Amino acid sequence: MRIFCFIFFIFNLSVSYAQKATLTDASEFNIRRDDFYILGKWKNWTAVYLRNGNEYKMLCFDQQGHKVKQFVLNELQDECEEVRLTPSGESISISWEKIEQKKKTVYVSRLDENGRMQPAKEVFSVPHGNFRRINLEYGVSPDKNYQVVFCESREDDMHVLKACILDAEMGVKKNVEQKISEKDFTLTEKVFISNSGHVYLLASETPNQKGALEGLRVLSCKNAEQSFMSYEIPLNKHHVSQIQLCQDPQNANLYICGYYGDGKYSSPKGLFFSVFNEEQQAPTISHFTPIAMQVTGYKADLRDMKIKHVSIKKDGGIELAAERTYQNIRTLVSQNPAMTTSMVPMPESTRSVNEFYYDEIAVFNLKMDGTLLWNQVILKEQMTTEDAGIYSSFGLMEYPKGKIFVFNDFSSKKSRLIAAYLSAKGDHQMKELPVSNVDSDWDLLPRSSIQTGKTEIWIPALQKGYICFLKLAY
């Protein structure tokens, strides 16, 4: 009976996860100079942002992968930075940075339903020069109805916080400027805006350049307020690291997740998550769950495990996916080829090789009370050199019955595309995806993929001088 159930499970899983692969039309692309990202669904198309040199445009593909529309973003000229396009209803919201006259300025516009780009308008600016460089942080609410531009600067032992909140029409809803004593906290680089329009920052009572954080705090600026309020997150004398923010809109909760340990520089002992109620503006619970990794022949702990994705479950628990990744710099020594009759040794030459490792994926499923329901390890080994790992790591599609992790396998001469199917109960199966219509000259980038529908994912593919996209529909 058990054998029959197992065979039935495997057959049902294989049928449920059958997929159709479609390769889109290609566009010119220079990997050293150009930029791209997938926006997702807009109208009946899938939209992609593409920059070729100083030409900025948005491409639209139909269900068959044909390029049916191209919109030139004519308000973006010369050198623009941090170009961000966000589908919002029937329009596309656009923001970008420009450095001019010793200022960093944020401009916004919209692409209306007819593809016309509205005149640009300035919404935010900060001083920016050779001796004063400020990085801006951005956030978009999960429902795409709010956006925030944020920066922090220092002035006379004070933190100067500046934030601009934009609505779905890219209109300025409010500006916030606030000074807080530098002794009170150190900001992390996390900024989040919820579907309610509340802006959240994470701060620590100790510097956070190295090691874990202690004295974790949430700085909250409600939709109707003009300043940030500080709320302490209970840590029970623990230190936390790799903090992630995500929202449970149905219950108006903000989730703060990460690792916890006993010291600032100690290895993580387990998983941490805290729930912050948006209506009450207060943390409600904090959980600390010890974890022991079970990977044969490797470090059996959470070191090198980078948190890549957090999902909020219907029961209030979380499902967290982490990947073991690290970089190694290796020095190669070789002798210069030369002919000589002397006894003088040949001069040696050295060069450094940057190696990028992306190995197993660990998935942890926690109940609402913080106890571990199940965990699963998806084995993979990826190592590349001098490419910043752009062809490694994985893409993720959240499926109604679980999750699908898609990644390249480099163990043979020809790269293979592998899918790991993980059910909501922790059962998993791995198989090679039969994408025979993808020419071997195309190199897939699963880590840059985007889920574009309930059962659809788009994966970028590069070839010398060109880019296209592989659509997988389940």
N, C-alpha and C positions, 0 to 999 in steps of 0.2 A: 504493500500500500504506500509506504514511504517513497519507494522508487518511482511508482506511478505519479505521485504528487510532484516529485522533483522534475520528472520529464514534462509533466503538464505545465509546471512553472516556467521551465526554460522555453518550451514551445510558445506559450502565451507571451512571454517577454520578447521573444524574437519577432513574433507577428506584430505586437503592439509597437515596437520600435523600428519597423521597416521605414526606410527613408527614400526620398527622391532627391537626386543631386542635379543642380542646374548651374552652369557657369555663365556669368553675365558677359556682355560686351566689354572689351578692354579699352582703357584710356592711357594716354601717355603719362609717364610718371618717372621722376628722378628721385631715387631713395635718398640721395645726399642733400637734396635741395628742397624737395616738395613735401607736402603734408596732406593727410586725409583722415577722416573718421566716418563711421556709419552713424547716421542720425536715427534711423528706424523708419517706421511707417508714417507717411504723410499722404493724405487722401487715399488713392488706390495704388500708390507707388511706394517704393523704398528709396529713401533719400540718402545721398552721400555727399559730404563736403570734400572738395578737392582744391588744393592750391598748386598751380603750376607756375613756379617763379613768382612773379608779382601779379598773376591773374588768379582771382578768387572766384569760385563758382560752386554751384550745387547741381548735382546730377540726379536724375530720377529714372528708376528702372521699373518696368512692368513685371508681372508675375512670371513671364518667360525669360526674364533677365535682359531684355532689350532696353537700350538707352533711349527713352522716349522724350525726355525734356532736359534742357540745360539752361540754368539761370545764372547769368553773370552778375556777381555782386559788385556793381559798379561804384558803390560808395566806399568800398575798401580799395585804397590805392596806396602805392609805394609800400613801405615796410610796415606791416601790421603784426601785432603779436597777440597771442591768446584769443584767436578767433573762435567764438563759441556760437553754434547754431542749435536751437532747441525747438522742436515741433511743439506747437501750442494751438490746438484746435485746427482751424483752417489756415493758420498763418505760421510763419517761422520767425522766432525771435532771434536776433543777431546782436552780439556784443563783441567788441575788440578793443585792444589797447594800442596807443601810439605814444611815442616819446617825442616831445616837441617843446622847445623853449624851456628846457630844464624842468619839465613836468611830465608825469605819466598820466595820460588822460584816457578815460573809458568812454567810448561812444557806443550808442545803441541804435538799432533800426529794426524794421520788420519787413519780411517778404509776405505780401498779402496773398489772398487766395488765387489771384491771377498771375502771381509770380513777379509783381512789381516791387522793387525795393524802395522803401520810403526814405526821405531825406534823413541823414544822420543827425543825431543830437548828442551833446555832451551831458553826461550824468554824474561824473565823478572824476576828481583829479587830485594828485598829491605831488609834492616836490620830488624831483628825481634828477640827480646829477652824478658826477664822477665820485663824489665823496658821500653821497646820500642816496643809496639805492633801496627802494622799498618794493617788496613783492606783494602782489594783491592775491587774495584768496576769493574763490567763487563757490556759490552753492545754488542748487536748483531744487525746489521742493519735488517730492515724488510725483505729484499730480501736474507738475510743470506750470502751476499758476503763480508761483513766486520765484524770484531770484534775488540773490544778495551779492554785493561786492564789498569786500572787507579788507582793511589793512590795519596794522599796528605800527606805531612809531614810538620813539622815546623822546621825552622833553623834560629836563630838570627833574630827574629821578621819578618821572611819572610815565605810566603807559598812556598813550593817546590812541583810543579806539575810534575808528571811523567806519561807518557802514551805510550803504545805500541799498534800500529795499525797493525792488521793481515788481510791478504787477504783470499779468499775462500780456498786456498791451505794451510792455516796456516803458510804462509811465512810472515816474518816481513816486512811490507811495510815501516814503519818509526817508530822512537822513538822520543819522545818529552820530554824535561826536561826544566823547566822554573821556575824562581823565581819571585814572585810578593809580594809587600809589604803587611804585615798582616793588616795594617790599611785600605787597600782599600776595603776589602770584607770578608765575611765568606762564605765558600762553603756549599752548601747543599749536600745530598748524591745522587744527580741525575746526571747520565752520560748517554749520548745518542749518537749513531752513525747512520748517515743517509745512504740511498742508494747511495749517492754521495761520501761517505767516510769522510764527515765532522764530527768532534767530537764536542759535545756541553756539557757544564757544566752550572749549575744554581748557582748563588751566590746572597747574600744579603748584604746590608750595615750594618745590625745589627745581633747580634748573633741569631741563630735559634733553640736553644735547647728547648725553650718554646715560646709559642705564635706564632703570624703570622709574616710574613716577610715584610720588607719595603726596598725600594731601590733595587728592583729586577733587576738583570743583567744576560745576557747570555754571557758566555765565549765561543768563537767559534774558532776552529782550522780547517781551510780548508784543503782539501785533499792535496793540493800542498804546504802548509805552514808548518813551524816548530815551531810556537808559537801560543798562544791563544790571541785573541783580545776581548775586553770587549764592550758590547752594552747594553745600558740602555733600560729597558722595561717600557713604560709609564704606571703609576699606578694612576694618578690623585689624589695623596695624600692618596690613599687607602693602606691597608695592605692586603696581600694575604696569603693563606695557602693551604695545601694539593696539592701542585703543581704537575701536570702531564705533561709529554712530549710525543708527538706523531707526526707522519709525514703524510703529504699529498704528496705522491711521484709524482702524475700526475702534480701538480702545483709547485713542488719544494718548499713547504712551511713546516715550523716547527710550530706546535701548542703548546702553553703553556697555560694550563687550570688549574682551581682550584676555590677556594672560595675567596671572598673579604669581607672586613669589614672596620670599621672606626677606629679601634684601635688594638694594638698589642695583647691584651687579651680579646677583645670583641667577641661576637658571630658573625659568618658570616652573612652577609646581603643577599648575592646572589652569582651568578656564574660569573666567570671572564675567558675570553680567549683572547689571543693575537696571532697574526700571524707574524712569522719571515720568511722573504723571503730568501732562501738559495743563490740565485744568486746575489741579491743585498746586502746580508749580513746586513739586517736592518729590524727592526720591522715596519710593515705597518699599522696595526690597533690594538686597544685594546677595548674590550667591557666589560661593567659591567651591569649585569642583575639582578635586585632585585627579590628575590624568597620568597614566603610565603608558608610554608608547610601546607597542609590540612589533618591532621591525627587526627581523633576524639579520645579524651581521652589521648593524649600524647603531649609532648612538640612540639608546632607548629613552629619549626625553624630547622636550619641545624645542631644544636649541635648533636654530636654523629653520624652524617652521614658521613661515610667514602667513599671517591670516589674510586670505584672499576674498572671502565671501561670507556673509552672515544672512540667514533667513529667519524671519519671525514665523513661528508655527501658529496654527489656529488655537492651540491650547495655551498659548502664552510662553511656551518654551522657545529655544533657539536651536538652529542647526548651523554649525560653523565649519567651513572648509579651510584647511591650511595646507601649504605646500612647502616641502623642504627645498630651499634654494640658497645658494651661496656663490661667491666668486673667488677664483684662485688665480694668482699671477705667477707664472712659471718662467724661469730664466733659462734660455737655451744657449749653450756654448758650442761654437764650432770653429775649426781652423780654416783660415783662408787658403784656397787652393793655389799653390805656387810651386815652381820648380827651383831647387837650389842645391848646391853641392857643399854648402857650408854646414857647420854643426849648430848654427843658430836656430833655435826652435821657431816654428812659424807663428806669427801673431794670431791671436784668437779674437773672434768677434762674438758679441753677445747680443741677444734680443729678448725682449719680454713678450710673453704670450698671455693674453687675458682669456681665461676659461670661465664659462658660465654654466653652472649646474642647476638643473631643475629636476628634482627627483619625486618621491612618492607624495601622494595627496592623502591627507587624513581628514576624515569627516566625523564630527562629534555631534550627537543629537541629545540635547538636554531637555528634561521636563521643566515645567513651570516652577517647580520647587528646587531646581538646580541639580537634581540627581541625574546621572548619566543613564539615558535609556539604551543607547547603543553607540558603538563607534565602528568605523570601517576604514581600511587602508587600501588605496588604489595604487598598485605598484607601477612605477615607470622610472626610466633613467634617461635623462637628456643632458648632453654636454655639447656645447658649441664654443667656437673661439672667435673673438674679435667681432662679434655681432650684437653685443648687449643682450643676447638671449631673445631676440625678437621672434625667432621661429620656435622657441620652446614654451614652457608653461602650458596653460589649457584655456579652452573656452567653456562656458557653462550655459546650459539651457535648463530652466526650471520647468519640468514636465508635470502634467496633472497627476501622474502616478509616482513622481520622484524627480530625479535630476539626471542629466546626461553631461558627462565630462568628455570633451573632445580634445585630443592632443596628437602631436606628431610622434612617430616612433622612428628613431634614427639607427636602430640596431642592424639594419641591412643596407645594402648599397643604395636602394631606392627607398626614400621616405614613405612611410605608410601612415594613413590617418586612422586613429584608434578612437573608439567610443566606449566609455565605461558607463553602463546603465546602473543607477543606484535607486532602489525602491524606497518608499517612505518607511519601510521596516528595516532598512539596512542591508537587504540582499543586493548583490551586485553581479554583473556579468560584463565581460569585455569582449569586443570583437572588432575586426578590421572593417572599416566602411568601404563598400565597393563603389568608389568614385572613379570608375574607369574612363569617364568622359573628361577627366582633368588631365591635360597634357603633362607629361613628366617634367617639362621645363618650368612649370608653375610651382612656386614655393608658397605653401600655406602658412598663414599667421593666426593660429587659433587664439592666442592670447589677446588679439585685437578684434575678436569676433563680437557680435552683438545679437542678442535675441530679439527678433523683429516680430514675433507673434507667439501665440500659445504653443505652437508646435513647429517653429521655424527659427533657424539661426543662419546668419550670414558671416562667412569667413573670408577675410581679404586674402588675395593671392598675388604674388609678385613675380615678374619676369623681367629680364633686362630691358629697361626702358618703358615698361608697361605695368598697369595694375588692373585687376578685375576682382570679382567676388564670387565665391562658391555659396550657393543657397542650398541648405539642407532642410527639407520639409518632411516632417514625420506624420 
